[in-house]
Amino acid sequence: MEWVNFAIALGVAAAMAIMLARLFAGPTLYDRVLAVNSFGTKTVLFLLVFSAIAGRQDAIDIAILYALINFVATIAILKFFRYRSLEIALAQMSLRKALDGEYEK
């Protein structure tokens, strides 16, 4: 059974290499952000498989924490590149929607 976990770890490592290639080859910013997010997801999977191989159950908590950090970082990066600031106020967002015509009566 351990060879199955090792084969899965090699497959996940290969997928991580493909995501790194996509990160450097991505023509747009959103392709690169998607590649970083996918790389983070593959890292979580790799940590889970590694914890199964090593027999350490505490690595599962680390993998869950890394998944949460990966999610929050992806949202923060996309928000920064959309609004050029991480501190956009709700009033500014509603003003922008009003100017764009979303609140037409």
C-alpha positions, 0 to 999 in steps of 0.5 A: 500500500505504501507504493500506491501512496508513493505513486500518488505523491509522484503524480502530484509532484508532476502536476505541481511541475506542470503548474509551475510551467503554466505560471511562467508561461501564462500570457495574462495575470489571471492565468498566473494567479490561477496557476499559483492557486492550483499550485497551492492546492496541489501542495495541500494534496502533497502534504496530505499524501506525505502525512499518510506516507510518514504516518504523521497525523499532525501534518493534516492540520498544517495542510488545512491551514495552508489551504486557508492561507492559499484561498485568502491570498488568492482573493487578496491578489485578485482584489488588489489587481481589480481595485489597485488597493486592498482598502476600497470602501463600500461607499466607493463600490456603491458609487461605482455601481451607480455610475455604471448604471446598475441602479437604474430605475 
